[in-house]
């Protein structure tokens, strides 16, 4: 029987169709938007963001910052923060997201953590370490929240730590995570900050 050779273009097209199908299957519908009662929102402590910035504070604004968007309600802010938190720290490192899902969010939000979807998590740990994970998450949060139209403001480290968390090799538990995100949502949906808007 004579051998049949498929043209390279046909092979490439078949590969692309398979990859596209896998990509489509990987993208799952977003979770339903979480809503809060007025009493639940009122129970969330409003963080203190007022401070006199020093030159040392300004030098660390790439690490310590928060978000705000005019005309945004608490529910929307919380869900935006939760989504950006999930795609910034979860897909590549902690939640086992596949390469197709990671590629989607990289294209959507310009995320910086692509290495985690290509390199195994244990290898990424050895190469990059927890400090690099924190840096990547910060960049991804900036890109994601900036894409959603939020402004970024610098913050003094001590005040920042009162309503933010950082992760290295382990993941902050969901209950504690939500408590921090709810405080961030109070700020993101609250009065417009008086400080300078930083580059996204």
N, C-alpha and C positions, 0 to 999 in steps of 0.2 A: 504494500500500500504506500503511495507517495506521501511524503510528509507535507503538512499544511502549515505555512508560516503566516501568522497574523501580522498585518502591517503595524509598525510601531505606534502609529497614531491611534489605531483601534485599541491597542493594549492600554495606551495612556488614557484614552477616553473611558475605558472600562474601569480603570483604577480610580479616576476622578469621580465617576458615578458612585462607586463603592464608598469612597471617602466621604462624599456628600451625604449619602444615605446614613452612614455611621454618625456623621456630624448632626444630622437632623434628629436622629434617635437619641443622641446624647443630651440635646437641649430640652430640658423638662419645663413644663409650665411653672411660672413663679408661684410661690406660696401665697395664699390669700392674705390681703393686707390686714394687719393687726389693728384693732381699734381700741380706744381707751375712753372711759367715762370721764366727765369733768372732775369727779372726786379722785379718780386714779391719777390724773394729771396733776391736780393740786397737791397730792401727797408726795410728789417727786420733788425733792429738794432742788432749788435753783442754785447752781454753783456760783461762786463769787469770781467774776472775771475781771474786776477792777484792780489795777496795779500800776505802779510807776515803773516803766521799763528802764532797765539799765543797759549799757552796752553789752554786758555779758548775756543778758536775756535775749537781746536781738540776735546774737550770734548762734543761739540755739533754737531759733524759730523753725528751722527745718525739722526739728524733733518735736517741739512742743507747740501745738497749735489746735484750734478748734474751728468749727464751721457755723455759718449762719446764712440764711436766705430770707429776704424780705417776703412777707405775705404767705409764709409757710405755717401750716398748723402742726400741732404736736404729732398726730398720727402719721402724717406724711413724712415728717422729719425722722421719726423713729424707724419707719420702714425703709427710708432711703439709707439711713445709717446702718441698719441691719443688713441690707442687701450688699452695700459696699464692704462692710466688715466681712461678710461671708465670702465674697469673691476675692477680697484682698488677703485674707489669712487662712481661708479654709480650703479652697479648691486645690492649691498646689501642694500643701503641706499636711494638713490635718484630716481632711475629709475624703481623701483618696479620689479626687476628681480625675477623669480621664483626659487624654490629650485633646480630644475633640471639644469637650466642654471648656477646657482651659483656653483653647484657641478662640472660641466664641467670645469669651469675656475679654481676652486680650484685644481682639478687634473692636469690641464694643466700647471698652473703657480705657484702652491703652495701658493695660496692666504690665507691671515690670517683673512679675514672678514666673515667667515662662519656664525657667530652668527646673522648677519643681515638678512640672508635668513631664519633662523629658528625662530627668535624672531621678533615680529612685530616691525616696525620702531619706533613707539611711545614708546614702552617698552624699546627698545634698547637705545633710548635717555635718558630715566630716569635712566637706569642702568649704562651706560657707559659715557655719556656726550660727548661734542664736542671734548675735548682733546683726548679721546680714539679713536674717529673717525679719527682724524688727524694722530694719531699714526698708526692705522691700514692701512690707505691709504699709509703712508710712507713705511711700510713693504711690502705692496702689490706692490708698484711701484718698489721697489728694487728687489723683486722676479721676477716680470714680465720682467723688462728690463734686469735683469741678465740672465734670460732664453733666451732672444734674443741676448745675447752676448755682452751687453754694459758694460763698466767699470764704476765704481762709484768713484767720487772725492769729497773731502770735500770742503766746501765753507764758507766764512765769512757771518754772518747773513745778514748784510746790503746789500752786493752784491747779495746774494741769493734772497732777497726780490724784487730785481729789475726785475727778470724774472721768479718768481715762485709765486704760490698762495697757500693759505690754506683754508680749509673749515671746518665749524663746523656743525651747524644745517641747514644751507642754502647752496645752490649750486651756484657757480660762474656762471654768465651768459655766454652763449656760445661764444659771440663775444669777451668778455674779456678773456675767457679761451683760445680761439684759438690764441689770440695775445701773451699770455704767452707761449703757447706750440710752437709757431713759433720761439720765441726767444730761447727756450730750444733746438729746432731742429738745430738752427744755431750753437750752442755750440756742440751739440752731433755729428754733421757732420763736424765740423770745424777742425782746427789744433789740434794735440794731446796735451793735457794739460801736463804741466811740473810737476804737483804735484804727490803725491803718490797714487797709485790705492788702494782703500779701499776694504775690503771684501764685496762680494755681499750680 
